[in-house]
Amino acid sequence: MKKIMLNAAILASVLFLATSCGDRSTANNDAEDSKEVAKEENDAKFDDTAIEDDTKFAVKAADGGMLEVKLGELAQTKGVSSEVKALGKMLVDEHSKANEELKAIAAQKNISLPTSMSEECQETYNDLASKSGTEFDEAFAEAMVKDHKKDLDAFKKQADKGEDPDLKAWAAGKVSTLEHHLDMAKSAEEAVDNNKKSSGKL
């Protein structure tokens, strides 16, 4: 069974390369395939269903981590308020570090991770990239509050119920960092709202 699943994963990888080489017009398709290929490779490599949730968490965390870095970079160039720019810089610095830590753990465990953002994350990025000025600040701050609330739930769950001790420890160690990011996002959201009120746009 494992050999059959592995062959299926190899075939999926070949098909991915064929389709991505044949059509480079949409980066979203490449990104979606990258995440799906990682999932399929993990399904083929790990028979133990007990660590299935661990590999899913790792793939999702890697996907989200790439988005945080890209959005942080975007906030530094498109952000208007100093709070949004500061939040963006922090996200780039700290999520870049976290992403590298996760890659190292995954390499040790032979866990496949996506190499580009999923379609969902790419769409989020594209949506924010299309905005500018205070509209961007509002949308970015709101997105970061929602995103980090979800992240906290996922990381706390992994820290509490994960099977792999290294992934559990890594997730637990990031909870306080994510709580700080959420606080910063809320502060940025409040600052943007106050700026809007003071400028008479409400």
C-alpha positions as CSV (number, residue, x, y, z in Angstrom):
1,M,0.0,0.0,0.0
2,K,2.8,2.4,0.9
3,K,4.6,1.7,-2.4
4,I,1.4,2.4,-4.3
5,M,0.8,5.6,-2.5
6,L,4.4,6.7,-3.1
7,N,4.0,5.9,-6.8
8,A,0.9,8.0,-6.8
9,A,2.7,10.9,-5.2
10,I,5.5,10.7,-7.7
11,L,3.0,10.7,-10.5
12,A,1.3,13.7,-9.0
13,S,4.7,15.5,-8.8
14,V,5.4,14.7,-12.5
15,L,1.9,16.0,-13.5
16,F,2.5,19.1,-11.4
17,L,5.8,19.8,-13.2
18,A,4.2,19.2,-16.6
19,T,1.2,21.5,-16.0
20,S,3.2,24.2,-14.2
21,C,5.8,24.3,-17.0
22,G,3.1,24.3,-19.6
23,D,1.3,27.4,-18.1
24,R,3.2,30.0,-16.1
25,S,0.5,32.6,-16.6
26,T,-1.2,32.0,-13.2
27,A,1.0,31.9,-10.1
28,N,-2.0,30.8,-8.1
29,N,-2.1,27.4,-9.8
30,D,1.6,26.8,-9.1
31,A,1.1,27.8,-5.5
32,E,-1.9,25.6,-5.0
33,D,-0.2,22.6,-6.5
34,S,2.8,23.1,-4.3
35,K,0.7,22.8,-1.1
36,E,-1.2,19.8,-2.5
37,V,2.0,18.0,-3.6
38,A,3.4,18.5,-0.1
39,K,0.2,16.9,1.4
40,E,0.3,14.0,-1.0
41,E,4.0,13.4,-0.4
42,N,3.4,13.3,3.4
43,D,0.5,10.9,3.0
44,A,2.7,8.6,1.0
45,K,5.7,8.8,3.4
46,F,3.8,8.4,6.7
47,D,1.6,5.3,7.4
48,D,1.1,6.3,11.0
49,T,-2.2,8.1,11.2
50,A,-1.3,9.4,14.6
51,I,1.1,12.0,13.1
52,E,-1.3,12.9,10.3
53,D,-2.4,16.0,12.1
54,D,1.2,16.9,12.8
55,T,2.1,17.0,9.1
56,K,-1.1,18.9,8.3
57,F,-0.2,21.5,10.9
58,A,3.3,21.8,9.5
59,V,2.0,22.3,6.0
60,K,-0.6,24.9,7.1
61,A,1.9,26.7,9.3
62,A,4.4,26.9,6.5
63,D,1.8,28.2,4.1
64,G,0.6,30.8,6.6
65,G,4.1,31.8,7.5
66,M,5.0,32.6,3.9
67,L,1.9,34.8,3.7
68,E,2.8,36.7,6.9
69,V,6.2,37.5,5.5
70,K,4.8,38.7,2.1
71,L,2.1,40.8,3.7
72,G,4.6,42.2,6.1
73,E,6.8,43.3,3.2
74,L,3.7,44.8,1.5
75,A,2.8,46.7,4.7
76,Q,6.2,48.3,4.8
77,T,5.8,49.7,1.2
78,K,2.1,50.4,1.0
79,G,1.3,51.2,4.6
80,V,0.4,54.8,5.6
81,S,0.4,54.7,9.4
82,S,3.6,54.1,11.4
83,E,1.8,51.4,13.3
84,V,1.0,49.4,10.2
85,K,4.6,49.8,8.9
86,A,6.0,48.7,12.3
87,L,3.7,45.7,12.4
88,G,4.8,44.8,8.9
89,K,8.5,44.9,9.8
90,M,7.9,42.7,12.9
91,L,6.0,40.2,10.9
92,V,8.8,39.9,8.3
93,D,11.5,39.6,10.9
94,E,9.8,37.1,13.3
95,H,7.9,35.0,10.8
96,S,11.0,34.7,8.6
97,K,12.8,33.2,11.6
98,A,9.9,31.0,12.5
99,N,9.7,29.7,8.9
100,E,13.3,28.7,8.9
101,E,12.9,26.9,12.2
102,L,10.0,25.0,10.9
103,K,11.9,24.1,7.7
104,A,14.7,22.7,9.9
105,I,12.3,20.6,11.9
106,A,10.5,19.3,8.8
107,A,13.8,18.3,7.2
108,Q,14.7,16.3,10.3
109,K,11.3,14.6,10.2
110,N,11.2,14.1,6.4
111,I,8.0,16.2,6.3
112,S,7.3,17.9,3.0
113,L,6.4,21.5,3.1
114,P,5.0,23.8,0.4
115,T,7.5,25.9,-1.4
116,S,5.0,28.6,-2.4
117,M,1.8,30.0,-1.1
118,S,-1.5,28.2,-1.5
119,E,-4.2,29.7,-3.8
120,E,-6.1,30.9,-0.7
121,C,-3.1,32.8,0.7
122,Q,-2.2,34.2,-2.8
123,E,-5.7,35.5,-3.1
124,T,-5.5,37.2,0.3
125,Y,-2.2,38.8,-0.8
126,N,-3.6,39.9,-4.2
127,D,-6.6,41.5,-2.5
128,L,-4.5,43.5,-0.1
129,A,-2.0,44.4,-2.8
130,S,-4.8,46.0,-4.8
131,K,-5.5,48.5,-2.1
132,S,-3.7,51.7,-1.2
133,G,-3.6,54.5,1.4
134,T,-5.9,54.3,4.4
135,E,-7.9,51.6,2.7
136,F,-4.9,49.3,2.7
137,D,-4.1,50.1,6.4
138,E,-7.6,49.2,7.4
139,A,-7.8,46.0,5.5
140,F,-4.3,44.9,6.5
141,A,-4.8,45.5,10.2
142,E,-8.2,43.8,10.2
143,A,-6.8,40.8,8.3
144,M,-3.9,40.5,10.8
145,V,-6.2,40.5,13.8
146,K,-8.4,37.7,12.2
147,D,-5.4,35.8,11.0
148,H,-3.5,35.8,14.3
149,K,-6.6,34.7,16.2
150,K,-6.8,31.7,13.9
151,D,-3.1,31.1,14.2
152,L,-3.2,31.1,18.0
153,D,-6.0,28.5,18.1
154,A,-4.0,26.2,15.7
155,F,-0.7,26.6,17.6
156,K,-2.3,26.1,21.0
157,K,-4.0,22.9,19.7
158,Q,-0.7,21.6,18.3
159,A,1.1,22.4,21.5
160,D,-1.6,20.6,23.5
161,K,-2.5,17.6,21.3
162,G,0.3,17.2,18.8
163,E,2.1,13.8,18.6
164,D,5.5,14.8,17.5
165,P,7.4,16.3,20.5
166,D,9.5,18.7,18.4
167,L,6.6,20.2,16.6
168,K,4.7,20.4,19.9
169,A,7.6,22.2,21.5
170,W,8.0,24.6,18.5
171,A,4.3,25.4,18.5
172,A,4.2,26.0,22.2
173,G,7.2,28.3,22.0
174,K,5.4,30.4,19.4
175,V,2.2,31.0,21.3
176,S,3.5,34.0,23.3
177,T,5.0,35.5,20.0
178,L,1.7,35.1,18.3
179,E,-0.1,36.7,21.2
180,H,2.2,39.7,20.9
181,H,1.5,39.9,17.2
182,L,-2.2,39.9,17.9
183,D,-1.8,42.7,20.4
184,M,0.2,44.7,17.9
185,A,-2.4,44.0,15.2
186,K,-5.1,45.2,17.5
187,S,-3.1,48.3,18.3
188,A,-2.6,49.0,14.6
189,E,-6.2,48.5,13.9
190,E,-7.1,51.0,16.7
191,A,-4.6,53.5,15.5
192,V,-5.9,53.4,11.9
193,D,-9.4,53.9,13.2
194,N,-8.4,56.8,15.3
195,N,-6.5,58.4,12.4
196,K,-9.6,58.0,10.3
197,K,-11.8,59.7,12.9
198,S,-9.4,62.6,13.5
199,S,-9.2,63.2,9.7
200,G,-13.0,63.5,9.6
201,K,-13.5,60.5,7.3
202,L,-16.0,58.8,9.5
